[in-house]
Amino acid sequence: MSTLPLDTIFDQMPQASMVLDENLNFLAANQAYCRAVQRQKDQLIGRNIFDVFPDTPERVAIVRAVFQRALDGEVTHVETQPYKLLAADGTYEDRIWDIEQFPLASKDGDSTYMIQYCEDVTEREALRVQRDLVTAELNHRVRNTLAVVQSVAEQTGLTSADIESFLTSFSGRLAAISRNFAALTQAHWHGLKYEHILQTELEPYMGPHLDRISLHGPPLTLTVRASKFTSMLLHELITNASKYGFLTAATGRLNCRWWLEDDLLYSEWHETGLENITPPETVGFGFQLFDMMENINVNYEFLPTGLKLCFTVPIKLSVAADEDETEAA
């Protein structure tokens, strides 16, 4: 029965492996190791490992100390050890390895060698970093959303006459937050189109009242923060319109337009077709929302024919940075 020589077995092992002598010169390196470090064997054998793979003094010192412990008889293991790899095009790549070293004595016991098994975990670590960033961002968004929900609950309680009206109002506002969260998730948290937010909040009324609603404005994407507040604000305006505004009369109409001018985003909500509209005696939740929004300027008046409201926000705080503002204007 024939057997494979040990050097052939070592060379064909799937795990990247190499052997250093007590001076940290290469004695052997298998094919997997050569592929991992992008070197031929004749570029390694007989050469010092730190001549083949020069790195910063700090990194070299750490690895040298680990290697020396292995040569002294200790099994050593280092996770996520970074090093610089000289690529074939002459550029350096930052790679990350998990490495494990075992002492290896010669037959006569006079010499000590070190065998290393290593695994390139660069991609794994990149995914871990990305996962941690996503987790941190998700935690941040959840905390912010819960803070908004808490504030909405408190303000709804202050403006509700009884528990029934509180539950009705709060449920509707919570549904608006939920719709906005779902839309942002679908958009990978890159912000929402302003017209899309309007259409989403108007959707329950767009069927029978489509001819009474007009939307005019350039295509633009809001920031995530602006998307959240815009959704809440529009929900309140539409809810009020269904109770007291243009949706309560067959002649009622809504004209909503927006534009960019002088580094500001302008948006106008103008209801018409009503009669004898008077200002409310108390300020409702919808108008209290403006106090929760920083850097927003609001002007509104209750005309006899309906509510007219216009607000302005600096473009840099409301329009997504990657939006083509020239085209949108």
C-alpha positions in Angstrom: 0.0 0.0 0.0 1.5 3.3 -1.1 1.6 6.3 1.2 1.9 10.0 0.5 5.1 11.7 1.7 4.5 14.0 4.6 5.7 17.0 2.7 3.1 16.3 0.0 0.3 16.1 2.6 1.5 19.3 4.2 1.6 21.0 0.8 -1.9 20.0 -0.1 -3.5 20.8 3.2 -6.5 23.2 2.7 -5.6 25.4 5.7 -2.9 28.0 5.1 0.2 26.8 7.0 3.9 27.6 7.2 7.0 26.7 9.3 9.5 29.2 10.7 12.9 28.5 12.3 14.1 30.0 15.5 15.3 33.1 13.5 11.9 33.5 12.0 13.0 32.4 8.6 10.6 30.4 6.4 11.4 26.7 6.2 8.2 25.6 4.5 4.9 27.0 3.2 2.0 25.1 1.7 0.1 26.0 -1.4 -2.8 27.5 0.6 -0.5 29.8 2.4 1.2 30.9 -0.8 -2.2 31.7 -2.3 -3.3 33.6 0.8 -0.2 35.8 0.8 0.1 36.0 -3.0 3.7 34.8 -3.1 5.6 31.9 -4.7 7.5 29.5 -2.5 10.8 30.7 -3.8 9.9 34.2 -2.5 9.4 32.9 1.0 11.8 30.0 1.8 14.9 31.1 3.6 13.8 34.6 4.1 12.8 36.3 7.3 9.0 36.7 7.7 9.3 40.4 8.5 11.4 41.1 5.5 8.8 39.4 3.3 5.9 41.1 5.1 7.2 44.5 6.5 4.7 46.3 8.6 4.5 49.1 11.2 6.9 48.7 14.2 4.0 48.4 16.6 2.4 45.5 14.7 5.7 43.7 14.1 6.5 43.9 17.9 3.3 42.3 18.8 3.6 39.4 16.3 7.3 38.9 17.1 6.5 38.5 20.8 3.8 35.9 20.0 6.2 34.0 17.8 8.9 34.0 20.4 6.5 32.5 23.0 5.7 29.7 20.5 9.4 29.0 20.0 9.7 28.9 23.8 7.2 26.0 23.8 3.8 27.8 24.2 0.8 27.3 21.9 -0.3 30.8 21.0 -3.4 32.2 19.3 -4.1 35.7 18.1 -7.5 36.7 16.7 -8.1 39.5 14.2 -4.4 40.3 13.7 -4.1 43.0 11.0 -1.2 43.1 8.6 -0.3 44.8 5.3 -0.2 42.6 2.3 1.8 43.8 -0.8 -0.5 42.9 -3.7 0.7 42.0 -7.2 0.0 45.5 -8.5 2.4 47.0 -6.0 -0.2 48.4 -3.6 -0.7 47.4 0.0 -3.9 45.8 1.2 -5.0 45.8 4.9 -5.8 42.1 5.7 -6.9 40.5 9.0 -5.9 37.0 10.0 -6.6 34.6 12.9 -3.3 32.9 13.6 -2.3 29.9 15.8 1.3 28.9 16.5 2.6 25.6 17.8 6.2 24.8 18.9 7.9 22.0 16.9 11.1 20.4 18.1 13.6 18.7 15.9 14.2 14.9 16.2 17.4 15.5 18.2 15.8 18.1 20.3 18.6 20.7 19.5 16.4 22.9 17.4 13.0 24.4 17.8 10.7 25.5 15.0 7.3 27.0 14.9 4.4 25.9 12.7 1.6 28.4 12.1 -2.0 27.8 10.9 -3.8 30.9 9.7 -7.1 32.0 8.3 -7.9 35.2 6.4 -10.9 36.7 8.2 -10.9 40.1 6.5 -14.3 39.7 4.9 -15.8 38.2 8.1 -14.6 41.1 10.1 -15.9 43.6 7.5 -19.3 42.0 7.8 -19.1 42.1 11.6 -18.3 45.8 11.6 -21.2 46.4 9.2 -23.5 44.3 11.4 -22.4 46.3 14.5 -23.0 49.6 12.7 -26.5 48.5 11.6 -27.3 47.3 15.1 -26.2 50.6 16.6 -28.2 52.6 14.0 -31.3 50.5 14.6 -31.0 51.0 18.3 -30.7 54.8 17.7 -33.7 54.8 15.5 -35.8 52.8 17.9 -35.0 55.1 20.7 -35.8 58.1 18.6 -39.1 56.6 17.5 -40.1 55.7 21.1 -39.3 59.2 22.1 -41.6 60.5 19.4 -44.3 58.1 20.4 -44.0 59.2 24.0 -44.2 62.9 23.1 -47.2 62.2 20.8 -49.0 60.3 23.6 -48.4 63.1 26.1 -49.5 65.9 23.7 -52.6 63.8 22.7 -53.5 63.4 26.3 -53.3 67.2 26.9 -55.7 67.9 24.0 -58.2 65.1 24.5 -61.4 65.5 26.4 -61.9 61.9 27.4 -60.3 58.5 27.0 -62.3 57.6 23.9 -61.1 60.7 22.0 -57.6 60.0 23.2 -57.6 56.5 21.9 -59.0 57.5 18.6 -56.5 60.3 18.1 -53.6 58.4 19.4 -54.3 55.3 17.3 -54.5 57.4 14.2 -51.2 59.2 15.0 -49.5 55.9 15.8 -50.7 54.5 12.5 -49.2 57.5 10.7 -45.9 56.9 12.5 -46.1 53.2 11.5 -46.7 54.0 7.8 -43.8 56.4 7.8 -41.5 53.8 9.5 -42.5 51.2 6.9 -41.9 53.6 4.0 -38.5 54.6 5.3 -37.6 50.9 5.8 -38.6 50.1 2.3 -36.5 53.1 1.1 -33.5 51.8 3.1 -33.7 54.8 5.4 -32.6 57.2 2.6 -35.5 59.6 3.1 -38.8 59.8 1.2 -40.1 61.7 -1.8 -42.2 64.6 -0.6 -45.0 63.9 -3.1 -45.0 60.2 -2.0 -45.6 61.3 1.7 -48.5 63.5 0.6 -50.0 60.7 -1.5 -49.7 58.2 1.3 -51.4 60.4 3.8 -54.1 61.4 1.3 -54.6 57.9 0.0 -57.8 57.2 2.1 -59.4 60.3 0.5 -58.0 60.2 -3.0 -60.7 57.9 -4.4 -63.9 59.8 -4.1 -62.2 63.2 -3.7 -59.4 62.9 -6.3 -60.8 65.7 -8.4 -60.7 68.0 -5.4 -57.1 67.6 -4.6 -54.2 69.1 -6.6 -50.5 68.5 -5.9 -47.8 70.7 -7.6 -44.1 70.8 -7.0 -40.7 69.6 -8.2 -39.5 66.0 -7.4 -37.4 66.1 -4.2 -36.4 63.7 -1.5 -36.6 64.8 2.2 -34.1 63.8 4.9 -35.1 61.0 7.2 -35.9 63.4 10.0 -37.9 65.7 7.7 -39.7 62.7 6.3 -40.8 61.7 9.8 -42.1 65.1 10.8 -43.7 65.8 7.5 -45.7 62.6 7.7 -47.0 63.4 11.2 -47.8 67.0 10.2 -49.7 66.0 7.1 -51.6 63.4 9.0 -52.8 66.1 11.4 -53.8 68.4 8.6 -55.8 65.7 6.8 -57.4 64.6 10.0 -58.5 68.2 10.7 -59.7 68.6 7.1 -61.9 65.5 7.5 -63.4 67.0 10.6 -63.6 70.7 9.9 -62.0 71.5 6.6 -62.3 70.9 2.8 -63.3 67.2 3.2 -66.5 68.2 5.1 -68.1 70.0 2.1 -68.8 68.9 -1.5 -67.4 72.2 -2.7 -64.2 71.9 -0.6 -60.9 71.7 -2.5 -57.2 71.4 -1.5 -54.3 72.9 -3.4 -50.9 71.8 -2.1 -47.7 73.1 -3.7 -44.0 73.2 -2.8 -40.9 74.8 -4.2 -37.3 75.7 -3.5 -36.2 79.3 -3.3 -33.3 81.2 -1.6 -32.0 78.1 0.2 -35.4 77.3 1.6 -38.0 74.7 1.1 -41.5 76.3 0.8 -44.7 74.2 1.2 -48.2 75.6 1.0 -51.5 73.9 2.1 -54.5 75.9 0.9 -58.1 74.7 1.4 -60.9 76.5 -0.4 -64.6 76.1 -1.2 -65.8 76.5 2.4 -68.0 79.1 4.0 -67.7 81.1 7.3 -64.6 79.4 8.6 -63.5 80.8 11.9 -60.3 80.2 13.9 -60.5 77.4 16.6 -60.7 78.6 20.2 -57.9 76.3 21.2 -54.6 75.3 19.6 -54.8 71.6 18.5 -52.1 69.0 18.4 -51.4 69.6 14.7 -50.2 73.2 15.4 -48.4 72.1 18.6 -46.3 69.9 16.3 -44.6 73.0 15.0 -43.1 73.6 18.4 -41.5 70.1 18.2 -39.9 70.9 14.9 -36.7 72.9 15.0 -35.8 75.6 12.4 -39.3 75.7 10.8 -41.1 78.9 10.2 -44.9 78.6 9.9 -47.5 81.1 8.8 -51.2 80.3 8.7 -54.6 81.9 8.7 -58.2 80.8 8.8 -59.8 82.4 5.8 -63.6 82.3 5.5 -63.2 79.9 2.6 -60.7 77.6 4.4 -57.3 77.2 6.0 -54.2 78.6 4.3 -50.9 77.4 5.8 -47.3 77.9 4.5 -44.1 76.7 6.2 -40.4 77.1 5.3 -37.5 75.0 6.3 -33.8 75.5 5.3 -33.0 73.2 2.4 -29.9 71.8 4.1 -32.1 70.5 7.0 -35.0 69.2 5.0 -33.8 68.1 1.5 -31.6 65.0 1.2 -28.0 65.9 0.4 -27.9 63.7 -2.7 -31.0 65.5 -4.2 -30.3 67.4 -7.4 -31.4 70.8 -6.1 -30.8 72.5 -9.4 -32.9 70.1 -11.2 -35.6 70.1 -8.5 -35.8 73.9 -8.6 
